[in-house]
Amino acid sequence: MHELETRSMKSSSSGPHRGSACSTSLGVLKWLGVLALTGCLEGGGGEGGTSSGSSGSSSSGSADSTGSENLPPPMPTLASPLDAAPDVPIASELCWNLVTDPEGDPVRYRVFVDEIEILDGKFGDEGWEGPCVGPLDFVYDRDYAWQVQAFDPAEPSRASERTPAWRFHTVTDGLTDNVFEDPFDEDLGWEVGGNALSGAWLRGNPVQTATMGLLSQPEDCAGGDICVFTGQNPEGHPQMADVSGGSTTFTSPAFDLSPFEAATVTLDRFFYKMQAEETGTLFRVELLVPDEAEPDGYQVVVLEQLEKPEDSTLPTNMWTPTEYVACNVPMAAGSRLRLVATDLGPGVVEAAVDSVVVTGHFQTDVCDGGVGAVCDPNAETPCSDELLCCAQGTLNKGVYRCTEPVPSITYPDPGGPIGTFNGPLGCDAPDLFVEPQGMDVYEDQGFFSEGSCEMYEGCITEPGWRHLLRFDTQTPNAGSRDLTMGVPSNHPDLFHWSDCHGHYHFDGYAFYDLVDGSGEVVATGHKQAFCLLDWSPWAWPDDDGTHSCGNQGISVGWEDVYGSYLDCQYIDITNVTPGDYTLRISVNLPQAETAVAPLVERDYANNVLEVPVTIVGPM
């Protein structure tokens, strides 16, 4: 661990900014900039976020010093991608036609993708110069909508209407195609069946229940507000409306697998079984393949069955992203998915499922055991030869493939010119860690009003003067490739709209705890990161970064930095007795009720930093 002693009542703080502070502080300069990551309900702070509405409003103009009306700039027109454009590359610019201000004033532009403003996130002028922004990173096979608004940078509220939204669809990867997708936000026509006496599948938001001290039904869905689960328990009683006396089934609409050689299914699942050894009490995922020779007209392919504790290496009563593969199975039109939850005994049984995607594969690579094959990272020999079983993508979706090992940057001390990867071999993925060098740990005091954002976001629990432990959080990417998230709408499950701040937050990127000598947590804090970006080079000083709040991520060899001066970048230690403690900073940990971390990394062992600190107390 790294020894630090806090300095009580630091006199000032300087450095880069990415937000504003709402509290009145005795010791911290409140840097205000173009991008305000935190705002206030009553006074103070600035806003650089977006409106959650569907269209922008224009200023009616203002009077200049001569008394004449100062008109807003005209509405621009969009140029590319064209409206309804198909097969747009996943790295693309958005371009528009520039306009001229009626008074000849400078004009800048706000760009919105799926109602979220594309922001830079560092020092600089608000908006974009135009006529293009990007390239921005999108995801395969997805619909997007975008708009542009012109404004006067000297008077940002003096703005045009937003353009009508243009839409485009990104290209597929050429190897796969999604044939069925259901986040359960709408009723797509799944059929409920079975003979259970209670606990039938339904759409909605579950009520949390616990049985014998264990979570038996989640409080929230894995993504969004709607999922499917077995029986609602409005009073939170575990034995009300759980599965009982048989099986409840939930069968999807039909989809067409006939053009493909294989298929995969991804979903988030939750399963609780009170009596672990009770035979026949289970959760099962089935692929139904049309077959006239079968009594019910379908061949049943069991993709997963959870019945015994050893059927899963992770706790089943947590949201767990999972992928199933259908190999050597007839690929047919009219195929369906069926979810089955069965309770044949007296115990409590609950199940839940979210975010179902069925993907057809034009080749059999996922089945052949070589590079690109589906693998189980917990198997004794998950892949052939020297291949590694590695998580795929940006977010943990339970998707693992056999891949060639690649070297990373040398950690924790990189070396060599730009692009030098001389670290150990491993999966081709980012690797985030908490940088201990250069942390600025100090004690401070701040005043918080009843309506402040810090109260709203839960950073402090009581208004008034509070004693704070402030510190920097620096998270370099020491992996083998960029952490690329792209535009925020690529990953809606990780972001939420903040009415207080007026922009979207990436939830729970970092968590902060203060621990005493016995290991007890005596105070906690949190940081809801607004965006991940290339703030400063970490491995190679002359390297160029590419990621911003509008095109999020952390390039390999770069680091994101949350300075100690930012709102919520602290732990409230008002009620902590002076003495020696450990400051624990954790990044990319599993969220509440989930079994895995949200972001894919090659190494999770370095995601927690513990630093001894000495609390002096107010002076």
VEXDREN-2710 file (C-alpha; in Angstrom, 1 decimal):
% VEXDREN-2710
k/r/px/py/pz
1/MET/0.0/0.0/0.0
2/HIS/1.1/3.6/-0.5
3/GLU/1.5/5.8/2.6
4/LEU/-0.1/9.2/2.5
5/GLU/-1.0/11.7/5.2
6/THR/-3.8/14.2/4.6
7/ARG/-3.3/17.9/4.8
8/SER/-6.1/19.5/6.7
9/MET/-7.8/22.5/5.1
10/LYS/-5.8/22.8/1.9
11/SER/-5.7/26.4/0.8
12/SER/-6.2/25.9/-3.0
13/SER/-6.4/23.4/-5.8
14/SER/-5.5/23.9/-9.4
15/GLY/-5.4/21.9/-12.6
16/PRO/-7.6/20.7/-15.4
17/HIS/-11.4/20.7/-14.9
18/ARG/-14.2/18.7/-16.3
19/GLY/-17.0/20.0/-14.0
20/SER/-18.2/22.5/-11.5
21/ALA/-18.7/22.5/-7.8
22/CYS/-22.0/23.5/-6.1
23/SER/-20.9/23.7/-2.5
24/THR/-19.2/26.7/-0.8
25/SER/-15.7/25.4/0.0
26/LEU/-13.1/26.9/2.3
27/GLY/-10.2/25.2/0.5
28/VAL/-11.0/24.4/-3.1
29/LEU/-11.1/26.7/-6.1
30/LYS/-14.3/26.1/-8.0
31/TRP/-13.2/25.9/-11.6
32/LEU/-16.1/26.6/-14.0
33/GLY/-15.8/25.5/-17.6
34/VAL/-17.7/24.7/-20.7
35/LEU/-18.5/21.2/-19.5
36/ALA/-20.2/21.2/-16.1
37/LEU/-20.3/17.6/-14.9
38/THR/-22.2/18.5/-11.8
39/GLY/-24.8/21.2/-11.3
40/CYS/-27.1/22.6/-8.6
41/LEU/-30.8/22.6/-7.9
42/GLU/-30.4/25.9/-6.3
43/GLY/-27.7/28.2/-7.6
44/GLY/-24.1/27.7/-8.4
45/GLY/-22.4/25.5/-10.9
46/GLY/-22.9/25.4/-14.7
47/GLU/-24.5/23.1/-17.1
48/GLY/-22.9/21.5/-20.2
49/GLY/-25.4/18.7/-20.6
50/THR/-28.4/18.1/-22.8
51/SER/-32.1/18.4/-22.6
52/SER/-34.0/15.1/-22.4
53/GLY/-36.7/16.6/-24.6
54/SER/-37.3/15.6/-28.2
55/SER/-36.6/19.0/-29.8
56/GLY/-34.6/22.0/-29.1
57/SER/-36.1/25.5/-28.6
58/SER/-34.6/28.6/-30.2
59/SER/-34.1/32.0/-28.6
60/SER/-36.5/34.6/-29.9
61/GLY/-33.5/37.0/-30.0
62/SER/-32.2/39.6/-27.7
63/ALA/-31.7/43.3/-27.9
64/ASP/-28.1/44.6/-28.4
65/SER/-26.7/47.9/-27.1
66/THR/-28.5/49.9/-29.9
67/GLY/-31.8/48.4/-28.9
68/SER/-32.2/46.4/-32.1
69/GLU/-33.1/42.7/-32.0
70/ASN/-30.2/40.3/-32.1
71/LEU/-31.6/37.4/-34.0
72/PRO/-30.4/33.8/-33.5
73/PRO/-28.6/32.0/-36.3
74/PRO/-30.7/30.1/-38.8
75/MET/-31.3/26.4/-38.5
76/PRO/-28.6/24.4/-40.3
77/THR/-29.3/21.5/-42.7
78/LEU/-27.9/18.0/-42.4
79/ALA/-25.6/16.6/-45.0
80/SER/-24.3/13.1/-44.1
81/PRO/-25.1/10.3/-43.4
82/LEU/-28.2/10.8/-45.5
83/ASP/-31.6/10.3/-43.9
84/ALA/-32.5/6.6/-43.7
85/ALA/-29.0/5.7/-44.9
86/PRO/-28.3/1.9/-44.5
87/ASP/-24.9/0.2/-43.9
88/VAL/-23.2/3.2/-42.3
89/PRO/-19.7/2.3/-41.1
90/ILE/-19.4/2.0/-37.3
91/ALA/-16.7/4.8/-37.3
92/SER/-18.3/7.7/-39.1
93/GLU/-18.4/11.5/-39.1
94/LEU/-21.7/13.4/-38.8
95/CYS/-21.7/16.4/-41.2
96/TRP/-24.0/19.4/-41.8
97/ASN/-24.1/22.6/-43.8
98/LEU/-22.8/25.7/-42.1
99/VAL/-25.0/28.8/-41.7
100/THR/-24.3/32.5/-41.5
101/ASP/-25.5/34.6/-38.5
102/PRO/-27.8/37.4/-39.5
103/GLU/-25.5/40.0/-37.7
104/GLY/-22.3/38.3/-38.9
105/ASP/-21.5/36.9/-35.4
106/PRO/-19.6/33.7/-35.0
107/VAL/-21.6/30.5/-35.1
108/ARG/-21.0/27.2/-33.4
109/TYR/-23.0/24.0/-33.3
110/ARG/-24.5/21.5/-30.9
111/VAL/-24.8/17.9/-32.1
112/PHE/-27.2/15.4/-30.7
113/VAL/-27.3/11.6/-31.2
114/ASP/-30.4/9.9/-29.8
115/GLU/-31.2/13.0/-27.9
116/ILE/-27.8/13.1/-26.1
117/GLU/-25.5/16.0/-26.8
118/ILE/-22.1/15.1/-28.2
119/LEU/-19.7/16.9/-25.9
120/ASP/-15.9/17.3/-25.8
121/GLY/-15.3/17.1/-22.0
122/LYS/-12.2/19.2/-21.7
123/PHE/-11.2/22.9/-21.9
124/GLY/-12.5/24.5/-25.1
125/ASP/-15.3/26.4/-26.6
126/GLU/-18.8/25.0/-26.2
127/GLY/-20.2/23.1/-29.2
128/TRP/-18.4/22.4/-32.4
129/GLU/-17.0/24.5/-35.2
130/GLY/-18.3/22.2/-38.0
131/PRO/-19.1/21.2/-40.6
132/CYS/-18.4/17.7/-39.2
133/VAL/-17.8/16.0/-35.9
134/GLY/-16.0/12.7/-35.5
135/PRO/-15.3/10.1/-36.5
136/LEU/-17.6/8.8/-33.8
137/ASP/-17.8/5.1/-32.7
138/PHE/-21.1/3.4/-33.2
139/VAL/-22.0/-0.3/-32.8
140/TYR/-22.9/-2.8/-35.5
141/ASP/-26.5/-3.2/-36.8
142/ARG/-28.1/-0.4/-34.9
143/ASP/-30.5/2.5/-35.7
144/TYR/-29.4/6.0/-34.7
145/ALA/-31.1/9.5/-35.0
146/TRP/-29.1/12.7/-35.0
147/GLN/-29.7/16.5/-35.0
148/VAL/-27.7/19.7/-35.1
149/GLN/-28.4/23.2/-33.6
150/ALA/-26.7/26.4/-34.4
151/PHE/-26.0/29.0/-31.6
152/ASP/-24.1/32.2/-30.8
153/PRO/-21.0/31.3/-28.7
154/ALA/-21.1/34.7/-27.1
155/GLU/-24.7/34.2/-26.0
156/PRO/-25.3/30.4/-26.1
157/SER/-29.0/30.6/-25.3
158/ARG/-29.5/32.5/-28.6
159/ALA/-29.9/29.4/-30.8
160/SER/-31.7/28.0/-33.7
161/GLU/-34.3/25.2/-33.7
162/ARG/-32.8/21.8/-33.8
163/THR/-32.8/20.2/-37.3
164/PRO/-35.4/17.5/-37.9
165/ALA/-33.9/14.2/-36.9
166/TRP/-32.2/12.1/-39.6
167/ARG/-31.8/8.4/-39.0
168/PHE/-29.3/5.9/-40.2
169/HIS/-28.5/2.2/-39.7
170/THR/-25.0/0.9/-39.1
171/VAL/-23.5/-2.0/-41.1
172/THR/-23.5/-5.5/-39.8
173/ASP/-20.2/-7.3/-39.1
174/GLY/-20.7/-9.5/-42.1
175/LEU/-20.5/-12.7/-40.0
176/THR/-23.7/-12.5/-38.0
177/ASP/-27.2/-11.0/-38.0
178/ASN/-29.6/-10.5/-35.1
179/VAL/-32.8/-12.2/-35.8
180/PHE/-34.7/-11.5/-32.6
181/GLU/-34.1/-8.9/-29.9
182/ASP/-36.3/-8.1/-26.9
183/PRO/-35.3/-5.8/-24.0
184/PHE/-38.9/-6.3/-22.8
185/ASP/-39.7/-2.6/-23.0
186/GLU/-42.7/-3.5/-25.1
187/ASP/-44.9/-6.6/-25.3
188/LEU/-43.7/-8.5/-28.3
189/GLY/-46.1/-11.4/-27.8
190/TRP/-44.4/-14.0/-25.6
191/GLU/-46.8/-16.7/-24.5
192/VAL/-47.3/-17.7/-20.8
193/GLY/-48.0/-21.4/-20.2
194/GLY/-47.4/-24.3/-17.8
195/ASN/-49.2/-25.9/-14.9
196/ALA/-47.7/-24.1/-11.9
197/LEU/-50.2/-23.1/-9.2
198/SER/-48.5/-19.7/-8.8
199/GLY/-45.5/-17.6/-9.9
200/ALA/-46.4/-17.4/-13.6
201/TRP/-44.0/-15.3/-15.8
202/LEU/-44.9/-11.6/-16.2
203/ARG/-43.4/-8.4/-17.6
204/GLY/-42.7/-5.6/-15.2
205/ASN/-40.2/-4.4/-12.5
206/PRO/-39.7/-6.9/-9.6
207/VAL/-39.9/-6.2/-5.9
208/GLN/-36.9/-7.3/-4.0
209/THR/-37.3/-10.3/-1.7
210/ALA/-34.8/-12.2/0.5
211/THR/-35.1/-15.8/1.8
212/MET/-32.9/-16.9/4.7
213/GLY/-30.7/-13.9/4.2
214/LEU/-30.2/-14.5/0.5
215/LEU/-31.5/-12.4/-2.4
216/SER/-34.4/-14.4/-3.9
217/GLN/-35.8/-11.8/-6.3
218/PRO/-33.9/-8.8/-7.6
219/GLU/-34.9/-5.2/-6.9
220/ASP/-34.3/-4.0/-10.4
221/CYS/-34.0/-5.3/-13.9
222/ALA/-30.6/-5.9/-15.4
223/GLY/-31.2/-3.1/-18.0
224/GLY/-33.9/-0.5/-18.1
225/ASP/-37.1/-0.7/-16.1
226/ILE/-38.9/-3.7/-17.5
227/CYS/-37.9/-7.4/-17.6
228/VAL/-39.7/-10.7/-17.1
229/PHE/-39.8/-12.7/-13.8
230/THR/-41.8/-15.3/-12.0
231/GLY/-44.6/-13.7/-10.0
232/GLN/-44.8/-10.3/-8.4
233/ASN/-44.4/-10.0/-4.6
234/PRO/-45.8/-6.5/-3.9
235/GLU/-45.2/-6.9/-0.1
236/GLY/-41.7/-8.3/-0.6
237/HIS/-42.7/-11.6/1.0
238/PRO/-40.6/-14.4/-0.5
239/GLN/-43.3/-17.1/-0.4
240/MET/-46.0/-15.0/-2.1
241/ALA/-46.4/-15.6/-5.8
242/ASP/-43.2/-17.6/-6.1
243/VAL/-43.2/-20.6/-8.5
244/SER/-45.1/-23.5/-6.8
245/GLY/-46.7/-26.8/-7.7
246/GLY/-45.3/-27.3/-11.2
247/SER/-43.7/-25.4/-14.1
248/THR/-44.3/-21.9/-15.7
249/THR/-43.2/-21.4/-19.2
250/PHE/-42.6/-18.2/-21.3
251/THR/-42.3/-18.8/-25.1
252/SER/-41.1/-16.2/-27.6
253/PRO/-42.5/-15.2/-30.9
254/ALA/-41.1/-17.2/-33.9
255/PHE/-37.9/-16.1/-35.6
256/ASP/-36.1/-17.4/-38.7
257/LEU/-32.8/-19.2/-38.4
258/SER/-32.9/-20.8/-41.9
259/PRO/-30.2/-18.6/-43.5
260/PHE/-27.6/-19.5/-40.9
261/GLU/-25.2/-22.3/-40.0
262/ALA/-25.3/-21.8/-36.2
263/ALA/-27.0/-19.6/-33.6
264/THR/-26.2/-17.9/-30.3
265/VAL/-28.5/-16.6/-27.6
266/THR/-27.5/-13.9/-25.1
267/LEU/-29.5/-12.8/-22.1
268/ASP/-29.3/-11.8/-18.4
269/ARG/-30.6/-14.3/-16.0
270/PHE/-31.4/-14.6/-12.3
271/PHE/-32.4/-17.8/-10.5
272/TYR/-33.0/-18.6/-6.8
273/LYS/-33.7/-22.1/-5.5
274/MET/-34.2/-22.5/-1.7
275/GLN/-33.7/-26.3/-1.6
276/ALA/-30.4/-26.8/-3.4
277/GLU/-30.7/-30.6/-3.6
278/GLU/-34.4/-30.8/-4.5
279/THR/-34.7/-32.9/-7.7
280/GLY/-36.7/-31.5/-10.6
281/THR/-36.8/-27.9/-9.2
282/LEU/-34.9/-25.9/-11.9
283/PHE/-34.6/-23.1/-14.4
284/ARG/-34.1/-24.0/-18.1
285/VAL/-33.6/-22.2/-21.4
286/GLU/-34.7/-24.0/-24.5
287/LEU/-34.5/-23.5/-28.2
288/LEU/-37.6/-24.9/-29.9
289/VAL/-37.0/-26.1/-33.5
290/PRO/-40.0/-26.9/-35.7
291/ASP/-40.2/-30.7/-36.2
292/GLU/-43.4/-32.3/-37.4
293/ALA/-42.3/-35.7/-36.1
294/GLU/-42.4/-34.4/-32.5
295/PRO/-45.6/-34.6/-30.5
296/ASP/-45.8/-30.9/-29.8
297/GLY/-44.3/-30.0/-33.2
298/TYR/-41.0/-28.9/-31.9
299/GLN/-37.6/-30.5/-31.2
300/VAL/-36.5/-29.2/-27.8
301/VAL/-32.8/-28.2/-27.5
302/VAL/-31.8/-27.5/-23.9
303/LEU/-29.4/-24.6/-23.9
304/GLU/-29.0/-24.4/-20.1
305/GLN/-30.4/-26.1/-17.1
306/LEU/-29.7/-24.8/-13.5
307/GLU/-30.7/-27.4/-10.9
308/LYS/-27.6/-28.1/-8.7
309/PRO/-25.2/-25.6/-7.2
310/GLU/-22.4/-26.9/-9.4
311/ASP/-24.3/-26.1/-12.5
312/SER/-23.0/-22.5/-12.3
313/THR/-19.6/-21.1/-11.2
314/LEU/-21.2/-17.8/-10.3
315/PRO/-24.0/-17.2/-7.8
316/THR/-27.2/-17.8/-9.7
317/ASN/-29.2/-15.4/-7.5
318/MET/-27.4/-12.4/-9.2
319/TRP/-28.0/-10.9/-12.6
320/THR/-25.6/-12.8/-14.8
321/PRO/-25.0/-12.2/-18.5
322/THR/-24.9/-15.5/-20.3
323/GLU/-24.4/-16.7/-23.9
324/TYR/-25.7/-20.1/-25.3
325/VAL/-24.7/-21.6/-28.6
326/ALA/-26.7/-23.9/-30.8
327/CYS/-24.3/-26.1/-32.9
328/ASN/-25.3/-29.2/-35.0
329/VAL/-28.9/-28.2/-34.6
330/PRO/-31.3/-27.7/-37.5
331/MET/-31.5/-24.0/-38.4
332/ALA/-35.2/-23.5/-39.3
333/ALA/-37.8/-20.8/-39.8
334/GLY/-40.4/-20.7/-37.0
335/SER/-37.9/-21.4/-34.2
336/ARG/-38.7/-20.0/-30.7
337/LEU/-37.1/-19.6/-27.3
338/ARG/-38.8/-21.0/-24.1
339/LEU/-38.0/-20.1/-20.5
340/VAL/-39.0/-22.7/-17.9
341/ALA/-39.1/-22.4/-14.1
342/THR/-40.2/-25.4/-12.1
343/ASP/-40.8/-26.0/-8.4
344/LEU/-41.9/-29.5/-7.3
345/GLY/-41.3/-29.0/-3.6
346/PRO/-42.1/-26.7/-0.7
347/GLY/-39.2/-24.3/-1.1
348/VAL/-39.0/-20.8/-2.7
349/VAL/-38.2/-20.6/-6.4
350/GLU/-37.8/-17.4/-8.4
351/ALA/-36.4/-16.6/-11.9
352/ALA/-36.0/-13.5/-14.0
353/VAL/-34.7/-12.8/-17.5
354/ASP/-33.7/-9.6/-19.3
355/SER/-32.3/-8.4/-22.6
356/VAL/-32.7/-11.4/-24.9
357/VAL/-30.9/-11.4/-28.3
358/VAL/-30.8/-14.3/-30.8
359/THR/-28.0/-14.1/-33.3
360/GLY/-27.6/-16.1/-36.5
361/HIS/-24.1/-17.0/-37.6
362/PHE/-23.3/-17.5/-41.4
363/GLN/-20.3/-19.7/-40.6
364/THR/-19.6/-22.5/-38.0
365/ASP/-16.6/-20.9/-36.5
366/VAL/-18.4/-20.6/-33.1
367/CYS/-18.7/-24.3/-33.0
368/ASP/-15.3/-25.7/-34.3
369/GLY/-13.1/-25.2/-31.2
370/GLY/-10.6/-22.9/-33.0
371/VAL/-10.1/-19.2/-33.1
372/GLY/-13.5/-17.5/-32.7
373/ALA/-15.2/-20.6/-31.1
374/VAL/-17.5/-20.2/-28.1
375/CYS/-15.7/-21.3/-24.9
376/ASP/-16.3/-21.6/-21.2
377/PRO/-13.6/-19.7/-19.2
378/ASN/-14.2/-22.0/-16.2
379/ALA/-13.6/-25.2/-18.2
380/GLU/-10.4/-27.2/-17.5
381/THR/-9.4/-26.9/-21.2
382/PRO/-11.7/-24.2/-22.7
383/CYS/-9.7/-23.9/-26.0
384/SER/-7.4/-25.9/-28.1
385/ASP/-3.7/-25.4/-28.6
386/GLU/-2.4/-22.2/-27.0
387/LEU/-5.6/-20.2/-27.4
388/LEU/-7.1/-18.3/-24.5
389/CYS/-10.8/-18.1/-23.6
390/CYS/-11.5/-14.3/-23.6
391/ALA/-14.5/-12.1/-23.0
392/GLN/-15.6/-10.2/-26.1
393/GLY/-16.8/-6.6/-26.7
394/THR/-16.9/-3.6/-24.5
395/LEU/-19.5/-4.7/-22.0
396/ASN/-19.6/-8.0/-20.2
397/LYS/-22.4/-9.9/-22.0
398/GLY/-21.2/-13.4/-21.1
399/VAL/-19.7/-13.7/-24.6
400/TYR/-16.4/-15.7/-24.7
401/ARG/-14.3/-16.7/-27.7
402/CYS/-11.1/-18.6/-28.2
403/THR/-8.5/-16.1/-29.2
404/GLU/-4.7/-15.7/-29.8
405/PRO/-2.9/-14.2/-26.8
406/VAL/-1.4/-10.7/-27.2
407/PRO/1.0/-8.6/-25.1
408/SER/-0.1/-5.6/-23.1
409/ILE/1.7/-2.4/-22.0
410/THR/4.2/-3.1/-19.3
411/TYR/2.4/-2.5/-16.0
412/PRO/2.8/-0.6/-13.8
413/ASP/5.8/1.1/-15.4
414/PRO/5.5/1.4/-19.2
415/GLY/8.5/1.7/-21.5
416/GLY/9.6/2.2/-25.0
417/PRO/8.3/4.4/-27.8
418/ILE/4.6/4.9/-28.7
419/GLY/3.0/1.6/-29.5
420/THR/5.4/-0.6/-27.5
421/PHE/3.6/-3.6/-26.1
422/ASN/6.2/-5.6/-24.1
423/GLY/4.1/-6.8/-21.2
424/PRO/2.8/-10.3/-20.5
425/LEU/0.6/-12.2/-22.9
426/GLY/-3.1/-12.3/-22.3
427/CYS/-6.5/-11.6/-23.7
428/ASP/-6.8/-8.7/-26.2
429/ALA/-8.7/-6.2/-24.0
430/PRO/-8.3/-3.0/-22.0
431/ASP/-6.9/-3.1/-18.5
432/LEU/-7.9/-0.4/-16.1
433/PHE/-6.1/0.2/-12.8
434/VAL/-6.1/2.9/-10.1
435/GLU/-2.8/4.9/-10.3
436/PRO/-1.3/5.6/-6.9
437/GLN/1.3/8.1/-8.0
438/GLY/0.3/11.8/-7.9
439/MET/-2.8/11.4/-5.8
440/ASP/-3.8/14.7/-4.1
441/VAL/-5.3/13.7/-0.8
442/TYR/-6.4/16.4/1.6
443/GLU/-9.1/17.4/4.1
444/ASP/-11.5/20.2/3.3
445/GLN/-14.7/21.7/4.4
446/GLY/-17.7/22.7/2.3
447/PHE/-21.2/24.0/2.9
448/PHE/-24.1/22.2/1.1
449/SER/-27.6/23.5/0.8
450/GLU/-30.7/21.3/1.2
451/GLY/-31.3/21.4/-2.6
452/SER/-27.7/20.9/-3.7
453/CYS/-26.8/18.2/-6.2
454/GLU/-24.6/16.6/-3.6
455/MET/-27.6/15.9/-1.5
456/TYR/-29.6/14.9/-4.6
457/GLU/-27.0/12.4/-5.7
458/GLY/-26.3/11.0/-2.2
459/CYS/-22.7/12.2/-1.9
460/ILE/-23.5/13.7/1.5
461/THR/-26.4/12.8/3.8
462/GLU/-27.0/16.1/5.6
463/PRO/-26.9/19.7/4.6
464/GLY/-24.7/22.4/6.2
465/TRP/-21.0/22.4/6.8
466/ARG/-19.3/19.1/6.2
467/HIS/-15.8/17.9/6.7
468/LEU/-14.4/16.1/3.5
469/LEU/-11.6/13.9/2.5
470/ARG/-10.8/14.9/-1.1
471/PHE/-8.5/13.0/-3.5
472/ASP/-7.8/12.4/-7.2
473/THR/-8.8/9.3/-9.0
474/GLN/-6.6/8.4/-12.0
475/THR/-7.4/5.3/-14.1
476/PRO/-5.0/4.5/-16.9
477/ASN/-5.6/1.8/-19.5
478/ALA/-2.6/-0.5/-19.4
479/GLY/-4.1/-3.2/-21.6
480/SER/-3.6/-4.2/-25.2
481/ARG/-6.4/-2.2/-26.9
482/ASP/-8.6/0.8/-26.4
483/LEU/-11.6/0.8/-24.1
484/THR/-14.0/2.1/-26.8
485/MET/-17.6/3.0/-25.7
486/GLY/-18.4/5.5/-28.4
487/VAL/-21.5/7.6/-28.3
488/PRO/-23.4/7.3/-25.0
489/SER/-26.5/5.8/-26.6
490/ASN/-24.4/2.8/-27.6
491/HIS/-24.8/1.6/-24.0
492/PRO/-28.1/2.9/-22.5
493/ASP/-28.0/0.5/-19.6
494/LEU/-24.9/2.2/-18.2
495/PHE/-26.2/5.8/-18.3
496/HIS/-29.0/7.6/-16.6
497/TRP/-30.5/11.1/-17.0
498/SER/-29.8/13.4/-14.1
499/ASP/-32.4/16.1/-13.6
500/CYS/-30.1/17.8/-11.2
501/HIS/-27.1/17.9/-13.5
502/GLY/-28.9/18.2/-16.8
503/HIS/-26.9/15.5/-18.5
504/TYR/-26.3/11.7/-18.6
505/HIS/-24.2/9.9/-16.0
506/PHE/-22.2/6.7/-16.5
507/ASP/-23.3/4.9/-13.3
508/GLY/-20.9/3.6/-10.7
509/TYR/-17.6/3.7/-12.4
510/ALA/-15.7/4.3/-9.1
511/PHE/-16.5/3.7/-5.5
512/TYR/-14.8/5.1/-2.4
513/ASP/-14.6/3.6/1.1
514/LEU/-12.7/4.7/4.3
515/VAL/-11.8/1.6/6.4
516/ASP/-10.6/1.5/10.0
517/GLY/-7.9/-0.8/11.4
518/SER/-10.4/-3.6/12.1
519/GLY/-11.5/-3.6/8.4
520/GLU/-14.8/-1.9/9.2
521/VAL/-16.0/0.7/6.6
522/VAL/-16.6/3.9/8.6
523/ALA/-17.5/6.2/5.7
524/THR/-18.3/5.8/2.0
525/GLY/-18.4/8.0/-1.1
526/HIS/-19.1/7.5/-4.7
527/LYS/-18.4/9.0/-8.1
528/GLN/-20.9/8.8/-10.9
529/ALA/-18.7/9.3/-13.9
530/PHE/-20.3/11.5/-16.5
531/CYS/-17.9/10.2/-19.2
532/LEU/-14.7/8.3/-19.8
533/LEU/-12.2/10.2/-21.9
534/ASP/-8.5/10.5/-22.8
535/TRP/-7.5/13.2/-20.2
536/SER/-3.8/12.8/-20.3
537/PRO/-1.2/10.4/-21.7
538/TRP/0.1/7.8/-19.2
539/ALA/2.4/5.5/-21.2
540/TRP/3.7/7.7/-24.0
541/PRO/3.9/11.5/-23.4
542/ASP/3.7/12.4/-27.2
543/ASP/0.8/10.1/-27.9
544/ASP/-2.5/11.5/-29.4
545/GLY/-5.8/10.7/-27.6
546/THR/-9.0/10.1/-29.4
547/HIS/-11.8/9.7/-26.8
548/SER/-14.0/12.5/-25.4
549/CYS/-17.4/12.8/-23.7
550/GLY/-19.0/12.7/-27.2
551/ASN/-17.0/9.6/-28.2
552/GLN/-16.3/7.9/-24.9
553/GLY/-13.5/5.5/-23.9
554/ILE/-9.9/5.4/-22.7
555/SER/-7.2/4.8/-25.3
556/VAL/-4.5/2.3/-24.5
557/GLY/-1.7/4.2/-22.9
558/TRP/-4.0/7.1/-21.7
559/GLU/-5.7/7.8/-18.4
560/ASP/-8.9/9.4/-17.3
561/VAL/-8.6/11.7/-14.3
562/TYR/-11.2/12.9/-11.8
563/GLY/-9.6/15.8/-9.9
564/SER/-10.1/16.2/-6.2
565/TYR/-11.8/19.6/-6.8
566/LEU/-14.9/18.0/-8.5
567/ASP/-18.2/17.5/-6.8
568/CYS/-18.6/14.1/-5.1
569/GLN/-14.9/13.4/-5.5
570/TYR/-14.5/12.9/-1.8
571/ILE/-15.7/11.0/1.2
572/ASP/-17.8/12.9/3.9
573/ILE/-15.7/12.4/7.1
574/THR/-17.7/14.8/9.3
575/ASN/-18.5/12.0/11.8
576/VAL/-15.2/10.2/11.5
577/THR/-12.8/10.3/14.6
578/PRO/-9.3/11.5/13.8
579/GLY/-6.8/8.8/13.4
580/ASP/-5.2/6.3/10.9
581/TYR/-7.4/4.7/8.2
582/THR/-7.2/3.1/4.8
583/LEU/-8.7/4.9/1.7
584/ARG/-10.0/2.3/-0.7
585/ILE/-10.7/3.3/-4.3
586/SER/-12.4/0.7/-6.6
587/VAL/-13.2/0.9/-10.3
588/ASN/-15.3/-1.2/-12.6
589/LEU/-16.6/-3.5/-9.9
590/PRO/-19.9/-5.5/-10.2
591/GLN/-22.9/-3.3/-9.7
592/ALA/-25.6/-4.1/-7.1
593/GLU/-27.3/-7.5/-7.7
594/THR/-24.9/-8.3/-10.6
595/ALA/-22.3/-11.1/-10.8
596/VAL/-19.7/-9.5/-13.1
597/ALA/-18.1/-6.1/-13.7
598/PRO/-19.8/-4.0/-16.4
599/LEU/-16.7/-3.4/-18.5
600/VAL/-14.6/-6.2/-20.1
601/GLU/-10.9/-6.1/-19.0
602/ARG/-8.0/-8.5/-19.3
603/ASP/-7.2/-8.2/-15.5
604/TYR/-9.5/-7.3/-12.7
605/ALA/-7.0/-7.9/-9.9
606/ASN/-5.7/-4.3/-10.1
607/ASN/-9.0/-2.5/-9.9
608/VAL/-8.8/-1.7/-6.2
609/LEU/-6.2/0.6/-4.6
610/GLU/-5.8/0.9/-0.8
611/VAL/-3.9/3.9/0.6
612/PRO/-3.2/4.5/4.3
613/VAL/-4.2/8.0/5.4
614/THR/-4.2/9.9/8.6
615/ILE/-7.3/12.0/9.4
616/VAL/-6.4/15.2/11.3
617/GLY/-9.9/16.6/11.6
618/PRO/-11.1/20.2/11.4
619/MET/-8.7/22.9/12.6
END
